[in-house]
Amino acid sequence: MGLFGGRKTVFVDADILVIGGGMAGCGATYEARHWGRDLKIVCVEKANIERSGAVAQGLYAINCYMGMQWGENQPEDHVRYARNDLMGLVREDLGYDIARHVDGSVHQFEEWGLPMMKDPKTGRYLREGKWQIMIHGESYKPIVAEAARKAATEVYNRIMVTHLLMDNKANRVSGAVGFNVRTGDFHVFRAKAVIISAGGASHIFKPRSVGEGMGRTWYAPWSSGSAYALPIQVGAKMMQMENRIVLARFKDGYGPVGAYFLHLKTYTQNGYGEEYESKWKEHTRALVGDYIDHHPTPTCLRNHAFLQEVAAGRGPIRMVTKEAFQDPHKETVGWENFLGMTIGQAVVWASQNIDPKEINPELTTSEPYVMGSHATCSGAWASGPEDCAPAGYQWGYNRMMTVDGLFGAGDTIGGTAHKFSSGSFTEGRIAAKAAVKYVMEKGRDQPQVSEEEYRDLEKLIYQPLENYRVGRNEIVAGTVSPSYLLPIHGLQRLEKIMDEYVGGIGVNYMTNDQLLSRGLELLAMLKEDMASMGAEDLHQLQRTWELNHRILTSESVTHHTLFRKETRWPGYYYRGDHMKLDDKDWHCFTLSRYDRHSGKWAMEKAPVHHIID
Ligand SMILES: Cc1cc2nc3c(=O)[nH]c(=O)nc-3n(C[C@H](O)[C@H](O)[C@H](O)COP(=O)(O)OP(=O)(O)OC[C@H]3O[C@@H](n4cnc5c(N)ncnc54)[C@H](O)[C@@H]3O)c2cc1C
């Protein structure tokens, strides 16, 4: 493709446009067809839905399954569990809505061919923990993608969506634009409703692995915050973006620890072979009150004890595997757990002479990520289900954001921690059902697409190719250009700002108002410099737009962190100037709205309604 010459503009009309074909996007595409038999359902994905998103390489467990058919758990129990883990702050209406439907999704996965592990005595799904069931999940994603492919009118793979289109007169979304990362073609999607399901954000904070190890992160490196940046750009309200996640994982390979704790019953010790969590109990109580006595201990508080013990000079923290691995069955499960999900951890152990039967492997805490579906719940502020959302949480259709016609699911939607893969798929289904209703009820009332808007965006999107084409003539040696910045430079600058000012690993997750304010100034300068980004090819153009999305996500995280004047989740981050949890003033959600014209952020509080006792 010539830089501007051979590029086509491809127009696609859809009733419902699903952006991101991961777990939530596949659920949305599948369900939209069920309710909208004659509608045009289009799914657009920047990779290939066959193997895209956080579940691309498979999973070993489905982490959200009630087991209502056997009376194992009820949806209310899951709401209580998530609320406890998030130190009180979840959208109970949304969480309840997922929990009451999630079992049906899991049963469908089995019908579609996902091999489930069963308890030979009871015939029930084999439990790894209270909420988790074990699967042979290498092909989890292709199985789910097949259902979406068959349901969709069309799936467009390899298209990175960069912006939403708006019918500004009506504060209504009217579609999206993006480019094909292989051919460079410009795509204009005109749609009556849009569902965003584009995953969370890695690489906004500096990762532990840099240099030769760069890209080795816990969270999928291709998750670039589009799920947040796309709605933020058009003024959708976001919630709890300060609630970044930090994970205790096996060192250097980020191998998961869930199956080890829950199934193999391994436990942790400090560098001197001592139990340490109980030692920090009183210290933690002084910060968060009786949340430390809750069962199970909230994830952030377990991180907190880990971090304190290491800071006190008694690291490294190790997982005691030597005992469990004497049992050949448990040893097999321990290795298979990685082979089914994080093969890299097995390779790291092999390369570092770690046989967990002989040596207790080290754990570490990860750099922070932004997610809406794991043990944190950052994301968009969404309308709740008609039958159980309190009045203040309802302004239209279920899972619709504060922009008309714009829906979301999975990592995109805030307030619903612990939905995981099955809950994200289920939330996609819920959002799609509501989006179909929206389209049907709007009838002939269609949003207007402005040609001027998408042509302006086209110029903006491809400008980095032009910057590179012109600017590279000034290079006399190497790759450093006086007039453009490469995406990798911008990414490393972003990670450094977020790490040092917003509470990353380099500062032991500590920040304060002074640091956050300076961080915002530096982010503004980085944003300014994005106009000088140079992209050598389409791959680098994609990197540029991913970086743009990461920067907007980071700005949002920083504003939210500054707004919440307390340390609600010690172990995820600390506000040095407000070290204690403050339920009196901050038992509330934080909301933000970005004005793309002025570049300003408006912050507000929203009440937390508890609908489950
Ligand atoms: C390391 C790890 C381990 C996990 N382990 C488990 C587990 O054991 N069990 C469990 O149940 N859950 C697990 N989860 C959680 C589960 O993977 C997520 O909850 C789920 O994938 C979220 O679904 P999603 O659709 O929101 O995001 P994803 O599944 O990540 O999908 C997002 C999709 O959007 C696409 N996309 C992104 N940006 C754009 C763009 N601009 N344009 C077009 N497409 C775009 C991506 O390519 C991707 O396909 C784990 C997650 C991680 C990261």
The ligand as a Gaussian input file, in Angstrom:
#p B3LYP/6-31G(d) Opt

LIG

0 1
 C       -3.757000     -13.774000      32.825000
 C       -5.225000     -13.965000      32.971000
 C       -5.708000     -15.118000      33.525000
 C       -7.064000     -15.319000      33.637000
 N       -7.498000     -16.494000      34.147000
 C       -8.818000     -16.762000      34.164000
 C       -9.271000     -18.038000      34.594000
 O       -8.499000     -18.897000      34.970000
 N      -10.612000     -18.262000      34.554000
 C      -11.511000     -17.321000      34.134000
 O      -12.713000     -17.607000      34.099000
 N      -11.090000     -16.098000      33.732000
 C       -9.775000     -15.796000      33.737000
 N       -9.335000     -14.561000      33.327000
 C      -10.325000     -13.508000      33.035000
 C      -10.851000     -13.518000      31.597000
 O       -9.823000     -13.771000      30.709000
 C      -11.498000     -12.165000      31.322000
 O      -12.451000     -11.936000      32.327000
 C      -12.198000     -12.073000      29.981000
 O      -11.341000     -12.435000      28.935000
 C      -12.716000     -10.656000      29.759000
 O      -13.442000     -10.639000      28.564000
 P      -13.454000      -9.343000      27.607000
 O      -14.252000      -9.705000      26.420000
 O      -13.822000      -8.150000      28.387000
 O      -11.932000      -9.134000      27.176000
 P      -11.062000     -10.055000      26.213000
 O      -11.499000     -11.458000      26.278000
 O       -9.642000      -9.757000      26.521000
 O      -11.422000      -9.527000      24.757000
 C      -11.128000      -8.224000      24.295000
 C      -11.081000      -8.274000      22.774000
 O      -11.077000      -6.952000      22.222000
 C      -10.139000      -6.895000      21.156000
 N       -9.758000      -5.483000      21.002000
 C       -9.077000      -4.734000      21.884000
 N       -8.958000      -3.475000      21.421000
 C       -9.581000      -3.439000      20.219000
 C       -9.773000      -2.407000      19.267000
 N       -9.343000      -1.161000      19.475000
 N      -10.428000      -2.698000      18.113000
 C      -10.898000      -3.981000      17.897000
 N      -10.726000      -4.991000      18.781000
 C      -10.082000      -4.713000      19.938000
 C       -9.027000      -7.794000      21.620000
 O       -8.193000      -8.211000      20.575000
 C       -9.814000      -8.946000      22.258000
 O      -10.168000      -9.921000      21.325000
 C       -7.973000     -14.322000      33.218000
 C       -7.481000     -13.133000      32.671000
 C       -6.124000     -12.948000      32.549000
 C       -5.624000     -11.670000      31.954000

